[in-house]
C-alpha cells in the first residue's frame, strides 16, 4: 500500500489545475523526500527545465549550485534537498522573459507538502513570489531590502535573488550580496548537510 507522501507526489504529477492557462502541456517539476533537510523554494521551472523535467537544469541552476557551494550530485539528492517551486509547471514566456508563476499552485499544494517535510532545517527563498509567500508580513518593501536583511531571517531562512542570468545587473549593483550573503549561505548549507 502506498504511503501518504507517495500518493501526494503522484497527485501533484497528475495536477492539471492551470492546464487551460498554459502555453503548453502541464509538466509538474519538483523534487521531494521526507528526509530532506534543505528546501529550495523557487519561482517556477524555466523552459529548459520543462523540456528535461529536471528542476534548475539550466544556467540558473548552475549559478544556484555555485552560490550553495555544492555539486550537481548533492543538489539532486532528494534525501538532502527538496525543490518546491511556487508553481510546478513552466508558465510560458512573454517578450521580456518568463511569465509569473501560476497562482493556483501554492494554495492547492504548498502547505500540504510542507507538512510532509518534517526534517527541514533551512529554506532558501528565491525571488519575490517565494519571498512574499514564505516571509509574508516580515518581508521588506522589495526584494533588495529583504535580501539585505538576510541576517534577520537566518538560521532557518535565506532570502535570495533569482540566480537567473537576467539578474546580472542586480548582482553587479549589489556587490555586498556575493561578498556577505554567499559565504554565510555556504556555511549554513554545509552545516545542514553534515549534521
JOSULZI-V628364 format. One record per residue. SS is DSSP state (2 for helix, 1 for strand, 0 for the rest). Layout:
ss={SS | SS}
This chain:
ss={0 | 0 | 0 | 2 | 2 | 2 | 2 | 2 | 2 | 2 | 2 | 2 | 2 | 0 | 0 | 0 | 0 | 0 | 2 | 2 | 2 | 0 | 0 | 0 | 0 | 0 | 0 | 0 | 0 | 0 | 1 | 0 | 0 | 0 | 0 | 0 | 0 | 1 | 1 | 1 | 1 | 0 | 0 | 1 | 0 | 0 | 2 | 2 | 2 | 2 | 2 | 2 | 0 | 0 | 0 | 0 | 0 | 0 | 2 | 2 | 2 | 2 | 2 | 2 | 2 | 2 | 2 | 2 | 0 | 0 | 0 | 2 | 2 | 2 | 2 | 0 | 0 | 0 | 0 | 0 | 1 | 1 | 1 | 0 | 0 | 0 | 1 | 0 | 0 | 0 | 0 | 0 | 1 | 1 | 0 | 0 | 1 | 1 | 0 | 0 | 0 | 0 | 0 | 2 | 2 | 2 | 2 | 2 | 2 | 2 | 2 | 2 | 2 | 2 | 2 | 0 | 0 | 0 | 0 | 0 | 0 | 1 | 1 | 1 | 1 | 1 | 2 | 2 | 2 | 2 | 2 | 2 | 2 | 2 | 2 | 2 | 2 | 2 | 0 | 0 | 0 | 0 | 2 | 2 | 2 | 2 | 2 | 2 | 0 | 2 | 2 | 2 | 0 | 0 | 0 | 0 | 1 | 1 | 1 | 1 | 0 | 0 | 0 | 0 | 2 | 2 | 2 | 2 | 2 | 2 | 2 | 2 | 2 | 0 | 2 | 2 | 2 | 2 | 2 | 2 | 2 | 2 | 2 | 2 | 2 | 2 | 2 | 2 | 2 | 2 | 2 | 2 | 2 | 2 | 0}
